[in-house]
Amino acid sequence: GLGAQILRDLGVRSVRLYASRERRYVGVEGFGIAITETATLDD
């Protein structure tokens, strides 16, 4: 929550998410930040 609040305060409205696994992240959408793309990182 805190990270999403900081991003929102900085004016971030959308992000490209890089994660270690495919998963739906819903927490940031509640702060008005849209995840436009999710890319998984290979080991």
NUPA-209933 format. One record per atom (N, C-alpha, C): residue in three letters; chain; atom name; x, y, z. Coordinates in Angstrom, 3 decimals. Layout:
<nodes>
  aa ch at     east    north       up
 ala  A CA        X        Y        Z
...
</nodes>
This chain:
<nodes>
  aa ch at     east    north       up
 gly  A  N    0.781   -1.193    0.000
 gly  A CA    0.000    0.000    0.000
 gly  A  C    0.830    1.267    0.000
 leu  A  N    1.879    1.294    0.809
 leu  A CA    2.671    2.513    0.924
 leu  A  C    3.385    2.838   -0.381
 gly  A  N    3.946    1.822   -1.026
 gly  A CA    4.619    2.042   -2.307
 gly  A  C    3.667    2.575   -3.356
 ala  A  N    2.446    2.031   -3.393
 ala  A CA    1.443    2.495   -4.350
 ala  A  C    1.046    3.940   -4.061
 gln  A  N    0.968    4.301   -2.802
 gln  A CA    0.640    5.677   -2.442
 gln  A  C    1.741    6.633   -2.889
 ile  A  N    2.993    6.221   -2.723
 ile  A CA    4.112    7.061   -3.157
 ile  A  C    4.079    7.246   -4.670
 leu  A  N    3.864    6.153   -5.407
 leu  A CA    3.786    6.251   -6.868
 leu  A  C    2.663    7.182   -7.292
 arg  A  N    1.506    7.054   -6.656
 arg  A CA    0.369    7.921   -6.980
 arg  A  C    0.704    9.380   -6.711
 asp  A  N    1.349    9.647   -5.571
 asp  A CA    1.716   11.026   -5.240
 asp  A  C    2.733   11.600   -6.224
 leu  A  N    3.534   10.733   -6.828
 leu  A CA    4.503   11.164   -7.834
 leu  A  C    3.870   11.339   -9.211
 gly  A  N    2.578   11.020   -9.323
 gly  A CA    1.867   11.211  -10.582
 gly  A  C    1.857   10.001  -11.489
 val  A  N    2.309    8.850  -10.991
 val  A CA    2.309    7.633  -11.807
 val  A  C    0.875    7.135  -11.934
 arg  A  N    0.430    6.906  -13.153
 arg  A CA   -0.941    6.432  -13.391
 arg  A  C   -0.980    5.035  -13.997
 ser  A  N    0.127    4.604  -14.612
 ser  A CA    0.190    3.258  -15.180
 ser  A  C    1.624    2.750  -15.084
 val  A  N    1.758    1.426  -14.970
 val  A CA    3.078    0.810  -14.832
 val  A  C    3.164   -0.448  -15.675
 arg  A  N    4.377   -0.789  -16.055
 arg  A CA    4.682   -2.083  -16.668
 arg  A  C    5.345   -2.881  -15.550
 leu  A  N    4.739   -3.997  -15.171
 leu  A CA    5.186   -4.771  -14.014
 leu  A  C    6.104   -5.907  -14.436
 tyr  A  N    7.260   -5.987  -13.806
 tyr  A CA    8.189   -7.103  -13.998
 tyr  A  C    8.157   -7.928  -12.723
 ala  A  N    7.819   -9.217  -12.849
 ala  A CA    7.661  -10.072  -11.678
 ala  A  C    8.293  -11.430  -11.927
 ser  A  N    8.526  -12.156  -10.849
 ser  A CA    9.154  -13.475  -10.967
 ser  A  C    8.160  -14.554  -11.384
 arg  A  N    6.878  -14.269  -11.260
 arg  A CA    5.869  -15.250  -11.668
 arg  A  C    4.611  -14.525  -12.159
 glu  A  N    3.858  -15.218  -12.970
 glu  A CA    2.599  -14.675  -13.505
 glu  A  C    1.560  -14.688  -12.391
 arg  A  N    0.953  -13.559  -12.143
 arg  A CA   -0.028  -13.444  -11.074
 arg  A  C   -0.812  -12.157  -11.286
 arg  A  N   -2.022  -12.133  -10.833
 arg  A CA   -2.815  -10.908  -10.944
 arg  A  C   -2.589  -10.056   -9.698
 tyr  A  N   -2.165   -8.834   -9.896
 tyr  A CA   -1.913   -7.904   -8.796
 tyr  A  C   -3.037   -6.877   -8.788
 val  A  N   -3.811   -6.860   -7.730
 val  A CA   -4.971   -5.974   -7.695
 val  A  C   -4.811   -4.801   -6.735
 gly  A  N   -3.858   -4.854   -5.842
 gly  A CA   -3.719   -3.830   -4.811
 gly  A  C   -3.494   -2.432   -5.340
 val  A  N   -2.665   -2.293   -6.358
 val  A CA   -2.342   -0.948   -6.844
 val  A  C   -3.505   -0.312   -7.590
 glu  A  N   -4.377   -1.118   -8.162
 glu  A CA   -5.519   -0.559   -8.891
 glu  A  C   -6.439    0.221   -7.955
 gly  A  N   -6.473   -0.160   -6.702
 gly  A CA   -7.266    0.566   -5.717
 gly  A  C   -6.734    1.969   -5.456
 phe  A  N   -5.492    2.219   -5.831
 phe  A CA   -4.877    3.531   -5.659
 phe  A  C   -4.877    4.330   -6.959
 gly  A  N   -5.557    3.806   -7.979
 gly  A CA   -5.660    4.524   -9.247
 gly  A  C   -4.487    4.316  -10.178
 ile  A  N   -3.730    3.226   -9.978
 ile  A CA   -2.594    2.919  -10.842
 ile  A  C   -2.935    1.672  -11.644
 ala  A  N   -2.884    1.774  -12.957
 ala  A CA   -3.222    0.647  -13.827
 ala  A  C   -1.956   -0.114  -14.201
 ile  A  N   -2.028   -1.438  -14.175
 ile  A CA   -0.935   -2.275  -14.659
 ile  A  C   -1.212   -2.539  -16.130
 thr  A  N   -0.401   -1.957  -17.001
 thr  A CA   -0.652   -2.060  -18.436
 thr  A  C   -0.087   -3.333  -19.042
 glu  A  N    0.949   -3.880  -18.421
 glu  A CA    1.592   -5.085  -18.951
 glu  A  C    2.309   -5.788  -17.811
 thr  A  N    2.322   -7.119  -17.851
 thr  A CA    3.074   -7.902  -16.875
 thr  A  C    4.062   -8.783  -17.617
 ala  A  N    5.323   -8.684  -17.258
 ala  A CA    6.368   -9.505  -17.864
 ala  A  C    7.014  -10.343  -16.772
 thr  A  N    7.218  -11.630  -17.045
 thr  A CA    7.864  -12.488  -16.057
 thr  A  C    9.364  -12.527  -16.314
 leu  A  N   10.105  -12.571  -15.242
 leu  A CA   11.562  -12.628  -15.314
 leu  A  C   11.999  -14.079  -15.304
 asp  A  N   12.873  -14.434  -16.221
 asp  A CA   13.412  -15.789  -16.252
 asp  A  C   14.638  -15.860  -15.359
 asp  A  N   14.834  -17.033  -14.758
 asp  A CA   16.017  -17.228  -13.892
 asp  A  C   17.280  -17.331  -14.697
</nodes>
